[in-house]
């Protein structure tokens, strides 16, 4: 894959390991990254297909994203942006509902989270799928 995508669906599953098996074996996705907790729960995974990528994880975890997704369905969208703070400021100025302000993450990225007018959860950040940075 020559260039990482800038928009990635993010999907939560009750059984993320089974979802990874199905997406790779039945639908032809390629597993590019899987991060599990000490007890084997999939915290984050990335699967590629062509020049696209889907990020996924397990339902029922802790954290701002898990709480935001609890009433939002199983899918969110992640959008790569270079300047998180400027993007966030513009969203605030336009009246967007912010669920999490710009935050430095322990994996090196910076992101924020918002909800759209229909309740969908959008994350905007510096993380680049498939490179991990």
N, C-alpha and C positions, 0 to 999 in steps of 0.2 A: 504494500500500500504506500503510495508515494506521498500523499498528503492526508493528515488526520482530518476527520470531519469536524465541522464547527457546531453541528446540531446532532444530539444523540438522544433517542428515547431511553428512558430509564424505567425498568419494570421490576416489580416486587412479586415474589412467589412464596407460597406456603412451603414448597419443596424446591428450592433453587437448584439443588443438585440434579433432580429429575428434569427440571426445565433445561438445564445445560445439556444433559444427555439428549433430550429430544431435539433441541435446536441444532445441535451438532450432527447427530446421527440421522434424523429425519429431514431436516431442512437445510443442511449443508453449511451451517455457520462454522467458523473456526474459533476455537477457544484461544484467546490471546493472553488472558490474565484471570486468575481466580485467587481471591484472598479470603481465607477462612479464619474464624475465631479459634481459640484453643479447644473449644468443644465441637468444632467441625461445622459450625454454621457459616454459610456463605455470606460474608459481609459485603463483598463487591466482586463483580466479575465483568469481563469485557469479551464480547464475541463479535467477530468481524464477518462481513459478507460483502464481497466486492469492495467498493470504496467506502462502505458504511460500517457503523458499529452500533451495537446495543449494549448498554450497561445494565446490569441486573444485580439483585440481592435478595435477601430473605425478608419476609414480612415479620412483624412483631419485634423488631429490634428497637433500641433506644435511640434518642437523638432528635434533633429538630426536623430532619427530613422524614423520619419514620412517623413522627407525630403529625406533620403536615399531610402526609399521604394517608393517614388513618381514615379520613373521611373523603378522600379525593379519588378513590379508585385504586387501580394497580399500576397506572402508568403516569410518569412525569416526563418532563423534557429538560435536558441539560443543553445549554448553549455556551460555547467557548467565546469569551470576550477578553481582549487584551488589558483593558483598563476597567477593572471591576468597580472601583469607587466612582468613576465618572458615569458609568452605566447605571449604577445604583442611584446616584444623585438625580439623573435624568428621570428614572422611573418614579422616584419620590416626588419630583416636581410635577409629574403627570398624574399623580394621585394613586399610584399602584399600591396595593396592599402588600407590605413587606412582612415576611414571616421570619426572616433572619437577616440582620444587617451584614455588610461585608465582614467576613471572618477568615482569619488565617487558619488553615486546616493542618493537622499534624502530618499529612502526607505532602506538604509543601505548596499546595494551591491556596488561592484566596477566592471565596465565592459568597454569593448572597442568594436568598430564596424569596420568591414572591408568588402570589396567587392571582390568577387572571379573573376576569369578570364572571366566568362560569365555574370557578372553584378549582381549576387545574393548577398544579404546582409546577413552577418553572424555576430552575436553578441556573445562575449565570456565574461563570468563573473562569479562572486561568488554567484549570486542569486540561491537559491534552490527552484524550483517550488514545490508547495504543502506545503511548510513550511513557505514561505514568508520571508526567511532570506538569 
